[in-house]
Amino acid sequence: MSATQLVQAIRDDLRAKLSKDECKQVQIYGGAVDVKTISNKRFVCPAVMVACLGWKPVPEQRHQFDTRFAVFVLTKDAKGDEARKLAAMALAEKITRVMNWQAVGSAAPVQQVQCQNLFSGEIDQKKIALWAITWWQSLRMGPEIPADLNNLLCVTVETNEPQTADIEMTTDIDLS
């Protein structure tokens, strides 16, 4: 699964698990949400923004990349300062509970899940509360494995040379 497909799957999964009352807007966002973002963009709160924050190659694993994802939670001042902050925390907590952290988007298991309050004086002045849920997930980004090879069960190799070592079965085949 590609990073773009995974971001879409996360968005769709959260939209299905959160009611319109809990979250009015669930969308894909281009990166991190911060005070400048809040100043320049209008959000329909409570809002959830799903983003891919980037990736880095996994050492010695061709086409494998550790990819960082985030879900940003925003709430606005509707019933006062305290209510806004508690609403953002509650929504971040619910997202943390309802996401399937063992297989987000049917990709590799997630690692280093973290939920963080992004409170700042500037954000608070805008009467917004902001939380981020972040994690790392390993993705294969490279040539697709042809569908007809998915059914490959066994390869027999015959040689006239004497066997000097045991041959081990594997399901990990690099086609590049």
Residue frames as a rotation matrix with the C-alpha (Angstrom) as fourth column:
MET 1
0.584 0.812 0.000 0.00
0.812 -0.584 0.000 0.00
0.000 0.000 -1.000 0.00
SER 2
-0.255 -0.673 0.694 1.37
0.634 -0.658 -0.405 3.43
0.730 0.337 0.595 -0.95
ALA 3
-0.851 -0.107 -0.515 1.52
0.479 -0.560 -0.676 6.44
-0.216 -0.821 0.528 1.38
THR 4
-0.802 0.593 -0.069 -1.25
-0.573 -0.733 0.366 8.17
0.166 0.333 0.928 -0.59
GLN 5
-0.164 0.755 -0.635 -3.49
-0.088 0.630 0.772 5.11
0.983 0.183 -0.036 -0.37
LEU 6
-0.422 -0.060 -0.904 -2.81
0.807 0.430 -0.405 4.78
0.413 -0.901 -0.133 3.35
VAL 7
-0.981 0.089 -0.172 -3.67
-0.001 -0.889 -0.457 8.44
-0.194 -0.448 0.873 4.08
GLN 8
-0.486 0.850 -0.205 -6.97
-0.678 -0.218 0.702 7.96
0.552 0.480 0.682 2.21
ALA 9
-0.134 0.406 -0.904 -7.71
0.300 0.886 0.353 4.73
0.944 -0.224 -0.241 4.09
ILE 10
-0.751 -0.180 -0.635 -7.06
0.658 -0.136 -0.740 6.42
0.047 -0.974 0.221 7.46
ARG 11
-0.891 0.451 -0.041 -9.34
-0.452 -0.892 -0.001 9.33
-0.037 0.018 0.999 6.52
ASP 12
-0.251 0.839 -0.483 -12.12
-0.503 0.314 0.805 6.98
0.827 0.445 0.344 5.41
ASP 13
-0.303 0.068 -0.950 -11.76
0.606 0.783 -0.137 4.83
0.735 -0.618 -0.279 8.53
LEU 14
-0.901 -0.062 -0.428 -11.96
0.392 -0.536 -0.748 7.85
-0.183 -0.842 0.507 10.85
ARG 15
-0.718 0.692 -0.072 -14.95
-0.652 -0.633 0.418 9.29
0.243 0.347 0.906 8.96
ALA 16
-0.109 0.677 -0.728 -16.75
-0.121 0.717 0.686 5.97
0.987 0.163 0.004 9.46
LYS 17
-0.259 -0.092 -0.961 -15.90
0.792 0.550 -0.266 5.77
0.553 -0.830 -0.070 13.18
LEU 18
-0.866 -0.054 -0.498 -16.63
0.366 -0.746 -0.556 9.39
-0.341 -0.663 0.666 14.19
SER 19
0.136 0.974 0.182 -20.15
0.953 -0.078 -0.293 10.83
-0.271 0.213 -0.939 14.15
LYS 20
-0.014 -0.052 0.999 -20.84
0.608 -0.793 -0.033 14.24
0.793 0.607 0.043 12.57
ASP 21
0.908 0.351 0.227 -21.51
0.025 -0.587 0.809 15.58
0.417 -0.729 -0.543 16.08
GLU 22
0.674 -0.716 -0.182 -18.10
0.482 0.240 0.843 14.42
-0.560 -0.656 0.507 17.27
CYS 23
-0.445 -0.881 -0.162 -16.27
0.284 -0.310 0.907 15.63
-0.849 0.358 0.388 14.18
LYS 24
0.538 0.739 -0.404 -17.69
-0.087 -0.429 -0.899 17.88
-0.838 0.519 -0.167 11.47
GLN 25
0.733 -0.376 -0.567 -14.68
-0.667 -0.235 -0.707 17.72
0.133 0.896 -0.423 9.16
VAL 26
0.378 -0.690 0.617 -12.31
0.060 0.684 0.727 14.82
-0.924 -0.238 0.300 8.39
GLN 27
0.987 -0.035 -0.160 -9.92
-0.163 -0.182 -0.970 15.52
0.005 0.983 -0.185 5.56
ILE 28
0.402 -0.908 0.120 -6.47
0.915 0.402 -0.029 14.91
-0.022 0.122 0.992 4.19
TYR 29
0.937 -0.170 -0.304 -4.06
-0.112 -0.974 0.198 17.73
-0.330 -0.152 -0.932 4.90
GLY 30
0.797 -0.601 -0.061 -0.73
-0.064 0.016 -0.998 18.57
0.601 0.799 -0.025 3.26
GLY 31
-0.279 -0.946 -0.165 1.46
0.194 0.113 -0.974 18.52
0.941 -0.304 0.152 6.35
ALA 32
-0.619 -0.033 -0.785 1.70
0.780 0.087 -0.619 19.59
0.089 -0.996 -0.027 9.95
VAL 33
0.421 0.770 0.480 -0.99
0.512 -0.638 0.575 21.84
0.749 0.004 -0.663 11.41
ASP 34
-0.470 -0.611 -0.637 0.42
0.883 -0.306 -0.357 24.78
0.023 -0.730 0.683 13.37
VAL 35
-0.100 0.447 -0.889 -0.42
0.478 -0.762 -0.437 28.38
-0.873 -0.469 -0.137 14.31
LYS 36
-0.736 -0.190 -0.650 0.29
-0.415 -0.631 0.655 29.66
-0.535 0.752 0.386 10.77
THR 37
-0.891 0.453 -0.011 -2.00
0.310 0.627 0.714 27.00
0.330 0.633 -0.700 9.31
ILE 38
-0.230 0.838 -0.495 -4.75
0.935 0.049 -0.352 27.96
-0.271 -0.544 -0.794 11.71
SER 39
-0.273 0.060 -0.960 -4.34
0.084 -0.993 -0.086 31.62
-0.958 -0.104 0.266 10.78
ASN 40
-0.720 -0.179 -0.670 -4.45
-0.581 -0.373 0.724 31.01
-0.379 0.910 0.165 7.02
LYS 41
-0.793 0.439 -0.423 -7.07
-0.026 0.669 0.743 28.28
0.609 0.600 -0.519 6.70
ARG 42
-0.224 0.811 0.541 -10.65
-0.964 -0.266 -0.001 28.00
0.143 -0.521 0.841 7.81
PHE 43
-0.934 -0.057 -0.352 -11.57
-0.005 0.989 -0.146 24.81
0.357 -0.135 -0.924 9.63
VAL 44
0.147 0.977 0.154 -15.06
-0.623 -0.029 0.781 23.56
0.768 -0.211 0.605 10.44
CYS 45
-0.814 -0.575 0.082 -14.51
-0.379 0.417 -0.826 22.37
0.441 -0.704 -0.558 14.00
PRO 46
0.299 -0.794 0.530 -14.34
-0.390 0.405 0.827 19.93
-0.871 -0.454 -0.189 15.53
ALA 47
0.743 -0.142 -0.654 -12.00
-0.649 0.089 -0.756 18.91
0.166 0.986 -0.027 12.73
VAL 48
0.469 -0.641 0.608 -9.59
0.052 0.707 0.705 16.05
-0.882 -0.299 0.365 12.05
MET 49
0.642 -0.383 -0.665 -6.76
-0.767 -0.313 -0.560 16.44
0.007 0.869 -0.494 9.54
VAL 50
0.740 -0.399 0.541 -4.86
0.257 0.911 0.321 13.35
-0.621 -0.099 0.777 8.33
ALA 51
0.731 -0.548 -0.407 -1.35
-0.683 -0.571 -0.456 13.87
0.017 0.611 -0.792 6.96
CYS 52
0.703 -0.711 -0.030 1.75
0.702 0.700 -0.134 12.05
0.116 0.074 0.991 5.82
LEU 53
0.888 -0.370 -0.272 4.70
-0.189 -0.834 0.518 13.95
-0.419 -0.408 -0.811 7.27
GLY 54
0.292 -0.800 -0.524 7.42
-0.941 -0.142 -0.307 12.18
0.171 0.582 -0.795 5.27
TRP 55
0.996 -0.013 0.086 9.53
0.000 0.988 0.154 9.03
-0.087 -0.153 0.984 5.10
LYS 56
0.160 -0.986 -0.044 13.06
-0.963 -0.166 0.214 7.73
-0.218 0.008 -0.976 5.32
PRO 57
0.230 -0.089 -0.969 14.61
-0.569 0.796 -0.208 4.56
0.789 0.599 0.133 3.84
VAL 58
0.884 -0.003 0.468 14.89
-0.377 0.587 0.716 1.47
-0.277 -0.809 0.518 6.01
PRO 59
-0.024 -0.986 -0.162 18.57
-0.957 -0.024 0.291 0.49
-0.291 0.162 -0.943 6.07
GLU 60
-0.852 -0.518 0.075 19.41
-0.457 0.806 0.377 -2.58
-0.255 0.287 -0.923 3.99
GLN 61
-0.309 0.804 0.507 15.78
0.533 0.589 -0.608 -3.08
-0.788 0.082 -0.610 2.87
ARG 62
-0.982 -0.154 0.109 15.29
0.168 -0.454 0.875 -2.07
-0.085 0.878 0.472 -0.73
HIS 63
-0.536 0.797 0.277 12.03
0.051 -0.297 0.953 -0.18
0.842 0.525 0.119 -1.46
GLN 64
0.199 0.589 -0.783 11.10
0.878 0.249 0.410 -0.16
0.436 -0.769 -0.468 2.25
PHE 65
-0.534 -0.318 0.783 10.52
0.067 -0.939 -0.336 3.21
0.843 -0.127 0.523 3.94
ASP 66
-0.457 0.386 -0.802 9.60
0.874 0.024 -0.486 4.17
-0.168 -0.922 -0.348 7.50
THR 67
-0.458 0.438 0.774 6.77
0.360 -0.704 0.612 6.64
0.813 0.559 0.164 7.00
ARG 68
-0.888 0.126 -0.443 5.49
0.383 -0.334 -0.861 9.16
-0.256 -0.934 0.249 9.55
PHE 69
-0.309 0.881 0.358 1.76
0.509 -0.165 0.845 9.86
0.803 0.443 -0.397 9.73
ALA 70
-0.980 0.052 -0.194 -0.28
0.142 -0.507 -0.850 12.25
-0.142 -0.860 0.489 11.85
VAL 71
-0.029 0.984 0.178 -3.87
0.788 -0.087 0.609 12.95
0.614 0.158 -0.773 12.76
PHE 72
-0.958 -0.254 0.135 -4.44
0.147 -0.836 -0.529 16.51
0.247 -0.487 0.838 13.97
VAL 73
-0.067 0.944 -0.322 -7.49
0.968 0.139 0.208 17.33
0.242 -0.298 -0.924 16.11
LEU 74
-0.927 -0.172 0.335 -8.84
0.130 -0.981 -0.145 20.90
0.353 -0.091 0.931 16.26
THR 75
0.019 0.950 -0.312 -11.68
0.992 0.020 0.121 22.30
0.121 -0.312 -0.943 18.34
LYS 76
-0.496 -0.088 0.864 -12.98
0.214 -0.977 0.023 25.89
0.841 0.197 0.504 18.54
ASP 77
-0.984 0.141 -0.107 -14.32
0.054 -0.339 -0.939 27.95
-0.169 -0.930 0.326 21.37
ALA 78
-0.418 0.908 0.033 -18.01
0.167 0.042 0.985 27.14
0.893 0.417 -0.169 21.57
LYS 79
0.678 0.700 -0.223 -18.70
0.291 0.023 0.956 26.88
0.675 -0.713 -0.188 25.27
GLY 80
0.881 -0.373 0.293 -15.64
-0.466 -0.566 0.680 28.47
-0.087 -0.735 -0.672 26.79
ASP 81
0.134 -0.980 -0.148 -11.93
-0.941 -0.079 -0.328 27.95
0.310 0.183 -0.933 27.19
GLU 82
-0.455 -0.311 0.834 -12.06
-0.695 0.710 -0.114 24.86
-0.557 -0.632 -0.539 29.37
ALA 83
0.481 0.733 0.481 -14.72
-0.193 0.624 -0.757 23.12
-0.855 0.272 0.442 27.27
ARG 84
0.774 -0.251 -0.582 -12.66
-0.619 -0.104 -0.778 23.67
0.135 0.962 -0.236 24.09
LYS 85
-0.242 -0.969 0.049 -9.53
-0.946 0.224 -0.236 22.13
0.217 -0.103 -0.971 25.61
LEU 86
-0.383 0.174 0.907 -11.40
-0.470 0.808 -0.354 19.16
-0.795 -0.562 -0.228 27.08
ALA 87
0.720 0.693 -0.021 -13.25
-0.334 0.320 -0.887 18.55
-0.608 0.646 0.462 23.80
ALA 88
0.447 -0.645 -0.620 -9.98
-0.805 0.012 -0.593 18.38
0.390 0.764 -0.514 21.85
MET 89
-0.573 -0.676 0.463 -8.45
-0.816 0.527 -0.239 16.03
-0.082 -0.514 -0.854 24.41
ALA 90
-0.017 0.664 0.748 -11.55
-0.380 0.687 -0.619 13.80
-0.925 -0.295 0.241 24.37
LEU 91
0.862 0.336 -0.379 -11.59
-0.456 0.186 -0.871 13.58
-0.222 0.923 0.313 20.57
ALA 92
0.023 -0.933 -0.358 -7.86
-0.888 0.145 -0.436 12.78
0.459 0.328 -0.826 20.45
GLU 93
-0.565 -0.181 0.805 -8.43
-0.673 0.665 -0.323 10.11
-0.477 -0.724 -0.498 23.09
LYS 94
0.451 0.810 0.375 -11.33
-0.345 0.546 -0.764 8.58
-0.823 0.215 0.526 21.13
ILE 95
0.703 -0.261 -0.661 -9.28
-0.667 0.079 -0.741 8.48
0.245 0.962 -0.118 17.91
THR 96
-0.398 -0.904 0.154 -6.46
-0.891 0.342 -0.299 6.79
0.218 -0.256 -0.942 19.83
ARG 97
-0.366 0.346 0.864 -8.96
-0.481 0.725 -0.494 4.18
-0.797 -0.596 -0.099 21.06
VAL 98
0.584 0.797 0.153 -10.84
-0.278 0.373 -0.885 3.50
-0.763 0.475 0.440 17.79
MET 99
0.360 -0.504 -0.785 -7.89
-0.915 -0.028 -0.402 3.23
0.181 0.863 -0.471 15.40
ASN 100
0.992 -0.092 0.088 -6.68
0.082 0.990 0.115 -0.29
-0.097 -0.107 0.989 14.72
TRP 101
0.533 -0.842 -0.083 -3.04
-0.792 -0.531 0.302 0.26
-0.298 -0.096 -0.950 15.64
GLN 102
0.086 -0.508 0.857 -2.09
-0.018 0.860 0.511 -3.31
-0.996 -0.059 0.065 14.70
ALA 103
-0.472 -0.205 0.857 -2.86
0.786 0.343 0.515 -2.76
-0.400 0.917 0.000 11.01
VAL 104
0.060 0.455 -0.889 -3.68
-0.090 -0.884 -0.459 0.82
-0.994 0.108 -0.012 10.05
GLY 105
0.347 0.181 -0.920 -4.79
-0.861 -0.327 -0.389 0.62
-0.371 0.928 0.042 6.42
SER 106
0.957 0.026 0.288 -3.74
0.033 0.980 -0.198 -3.06
-0.287 0.199 0.937 6.23
ALA 107
0.487 -0.872 -0.045 -0.08
-0.411 -0.183 -0.893 -2.02
0.771 0.453 -0.447 6.04
ALA 108
-0.320 -0.700 -0.638 2.75
0.371 0.527 -0.764 -2.96
0.872 -0.481 0.091 8.39
PRO 109
0.407 0.466 -0.786 2.07
0.893 -0.022 0.450 -2.61
0.193 -0.884 -0.425 12.13
VAL 110
0.661 -0.112 0.742 2.46
-0.057 -0.993 -0.099 0.90
0.748 0.023 -0.663 13.51
GLN 111
0.005 -0.726 -0.688 5.30
0.928 0.260 -0.268 1.92
0.373 -0.637 0.675 15.80
GLN 112
-0.800 -0.490 -0.347 5.88
0.598 -0.703 -0.386 4.74
-0.055 -0.516 0.855 18.28
VAL 113
0.099 0.898 0.428 2.29
0.659 -0.381 0.648 5.96
0.745 0.218 -0.630 18.58
GLN 114
-0.753 -0.357 -0.553 2.29
0.648 -0.550 -0.526 9.30
-0.117 -0.755 0.646 20.40
CYS 115
0.344 0.854 0.390 -0.48
0.786 -0.489 0.377 11.74
0.513 0.177 -0.840 21.30
GLN 116
-0.603 -0.690 -0.400 0.60
0.796 -0.556 -0.241 15.29
-0.056 -0.463 0.884 22.05
ASN 117
0.598 0.708 -0.376 -1.13
0.701 -0.689 -0.182 18.50
-0.388 -0.154 -0.909 23.11
LEU 118
-0.243 -0.701 0.670 0.15
0.923 -0.379 -0.062 21.27
0.297 0.604 0.740 20.80
PHE 119
0.748 0.573 -0.335 -1.06
0.660 -0.691 0.295 24.08
-0.062 -0.441 -0.895 23.07
SER 120
-0.553 -0.827 0.099 0.63
0.815 -0.562 -0.141 27.44
0.172 0.003 0.985 22.68
GLY 121
-0.420 0.359 -0.833 -0.30
0.358 -0.778 -0.516 30.98
-0.834 -0.515 0.198 23.65
GLU 122
-0.809 0.066 -0.585 -0.75
-0.512 -0.568 0.644 31.91
-0.289 0.820 0.493 19.98
ILE 123
-0.765 0.559 -0.319 -3.09
0.186 0.666 0.722 28.99
0.616 0.493 -0.614 19.29
ASP 124
-0.443 0.597 -0.669 -5.02
0.878 0.140 -0.457 29.68
-0.179 -0.790 -0.586 22.49
GLN 125
-0.649 0.168 -0.742 -5.52
-0.063 -0.984 -0.168 33.34
-0.758 -0.062 0.649 21.46
LYS 126
-0.799 0.357 -0.484 -7.24
-0.542 -0.079 0.837 32.07
0.261 0.931 0.256 18.32
LYS 127
-0.078 0.782 0.619 -9.65
-0.897 0.217 -0.386 30.16
-0.436 -0.585 0.684 20.58
ILE 128
0.518 0.091 -0.850 -8.50
-0.573 0.775 -0.266 26.81
0.635 0.625 0.454 19.12
ALA 129
0.331 -0.480 0.813 -7.28
-0.633 0.526 0.568 23.66
-0.700 -0.702 -0.129 20.87
LEU 130
0.505 -0.277 -0.817 -4.89
-0.757 0.311 -0.574 21.45
0.414 0.909 -0.053 18.88
TRP 131
0.334 -0.399 0.854 -3.72
-0.469 0.715 0.518 17.88
-0.818 -0.573 0.052 19.47
ALA 132
0.145 -0.340 -0.929 -1.60
-0.938 0.252 -0.238 15.57
0.315 0.906 -0.282 17.29
ILE 133
0.617 -0.037 0.786 -1.53
-0.254 0.936 0.244 11.79
-0.745 -0.350 0.568 17.15
THR 134
0.319 -0.603 -0.731 1.60
-0.942 -0.114 -0.317 10.62
0.107 0.790 -0.604 15.33
TRP 135
0.575 -0.205 0.792 3.13
-0.145 0.927 0.345 7.28
-0.805 -0.313 0.503 14.43
TRP 136
-0.372 -0.720 -0.585 5.65
-0.868 0.046 0.495 5.54
-0.330 0.692 -0.642 12.16
GLN 137
0.576 0.533 0.619 4.71
-0.200 0.827 -0.526 2.78
-0.792 0.179 0.583 9.75
SER 138
-0.551 -0.832 0.060 6.90
-0.203 0.203 0.958 0.85
-0.809 0.516 -0.281 7.31
LEU 139
0.640 0.754 -0.151 5.71
-0.281 0.047 -0.958 0.93
-0.715 0.656 0.242 3.69
ARG 140
-0.225 -0.626 0.747 6.98
0.664 0.463 0.587 -0.69
-0.713 0.628 0.311 0.51
MET 141
0.630 0.328 -0.704 7.47
-0.261 -0.764 -0.589 1.96
-0.731 0.555 -0.396 -2.18
GLY 142
-0.551 -0.816 -0.172 8.78
-0.500 0.158 0.852 0.41
-0.668 0.556 -0.495 -5.32
PRO 143
-0.678 0.282 -0.678 7.88
-0.608 0.303 0.734 -1.83
0.413 0.910 -0.034 -8.18
GLU 144
0.243 0.843 0.480 4.62
-0.938 0.330 -0.106 -3.69
-0.247 -0.425 0.871 -7.69
ILE 145
-0.728 -0.390 0.563 4.86
-0.295 0.920 0.257 -7.47
-0.619 0.021 -0.785 -7.52
PRO 146
-0.640 0.510 -0.575 3.05
-0.641 0.059 0.765 -8.91
0.424 0.858 0.289 -10.56
ALA 147
0.137 0.830 0.540 -0.27
-0.977 0.202 -0.062 -10.53
-0.161 -0.519 0.839 -9.60
ASP 148
0.716 0.177 -0.675 0.60
-0.420 0.881 -0.215 -13.82
0.557 0.438 0.706 -11.30
LEU 149
-0.337 -0.893 -0.298 3.60
-0.137 0.359 -0.923 -14.23
0.931 -0.271 -0.243 -8.95
ASN 150
-0.221 0.316 0.923 1.39
-0.959 -0.243 -0.147 -14.05
0.178 -0.917 0.356 -5.87
ASN 151
0.786 0.599 0.150 0.45
-0.614 0.785 0.084 -17.69
-0.068 -0.158 0.985 -6.47
LEU 152
0.147 -0.826 -0.544 4.03
-0.473 0.425 -0.772 -18.90
0.869 0.371 -0.328 -6.78
LEU 153
0.903 0.285 0.321 4.41
-0.415 0.393 0.821 -21.71
0.108 -0.874 0.473 -4.26
CYS 154
0.544 -0.702 0.460 7.58
0.088 0.592 0.801 -23.54
-0.835 -0.395 0.384 -5.07
VAL 155
0.629 -0.474 -0.616 10.61
-0.761 -0.214 -0.612 -23.35
0.158 0.854 -0.496 -7.32
THR 156
0.830 -0.388 0.402 12.63
0.219 0.888 0.405 -26.49
-0.514 -0.248 0.821 -7.95
VAL 157
0.490 -0.771 -0.406 16.30
-0.871 -0.446 -0.205 -26.07
-0.023 0.455 -0.890 -8.73
GLU 158
0.926 -0.234 0.296 18.18
0.222 0.972 0.074 -29.07
-0.305 -0.002 0.952 -10.10
THR 159
0.494 -0.839 -0.229 21.92
-0.868 -0.460 -0.189 -29.18
0.053 0.292 -0.955 -10.35
ASN 160
0.720 -0.328 -0.611 24.55
0.078 0.914 -0.399 -31.80
0.690 0.239 0.684 -10.99
GLU 161
-0.281 -0.840 0.465 26.76
-0.430 -0.323 -0.843 -30.26
0.858 -0.437 -0.270 -8.31
PRO 162
-0.341 0.139 -0.930 26.91
0.716 0.679 -0.161 -31.97
0.609 -0.721 -0.331 -4.93
GLN 163
0.607 0.641 0.469 24.79
0.111 -0.653 0.749 -30.25
0.786 -0.403 -0.468 -2.28
THR 164
-0.432 -0.874 -0.224 27.04
0.454 0.004 -0.891 -28.57
0.779 -0.487 0.395 0.28
ALA 165
-0.985 0.142 0.099 24.49
-0.163 -0.555 -0.816 -26.71
-0.061 -0.820 0.570 2.38
ASP 166
-0.404 0.914 0.037 20.87
0.792 0.370 -0.485 -26.94
-0.457 -0.166 -0.874 3.43
ILE 167
-0.817 0.267 0.512 18.44
0.198 -0.704 0.682 -24.90
0.542 0.658 0.522 1.34
GLU 168
-0.715 0.577 -0.394 15.84
0.385 -0.145 -0.912 -22.93
-0.583 -0.804 -0.118 3.26
MET 169
-0.107 0.796 0.595 12.35
0.955 -0.085 0.285 -22.08
0.278 0.599 -0.751 2.03
THR 170
-0.808 -0.114 -0.578 11.44
0.329 -0.900 -0.284 -18.40
-0.488 -0.420 0.765 1.86
THR 171
0.258 0.900 0.351 8.45
0.939 -0.148 -0.311 -16.24
-0.228 0.409 -0.884 1.03
ASP 172
0.551 -0.171 -0.817 10.58
-0.009 -0.980 0.199 -13.10
-0.834 -0.102 -0.542 0.73
ILE 173
0.089 -0.455 0.886 11.50
0.946 0.317 0.068 -12.62
-0.312 0.832 0.459 -2.92
ASP 174
0.029 -0.156 -0.987 13.07
-0.050 -0.987 0.155 -9.38
-0.998 0.045 -0.037 -4.17
LEU 175
0.478 0.280 0.833 12.06
0.744 0.375 -0.553 -8.85
-0.467 0.884 -0.029 -7.79
SER 176
0.903 -0.123 -0.412 14.16
-0.244 -0.936 -0.255 -5.77
-0.354 0.331 -0.874 -8.41
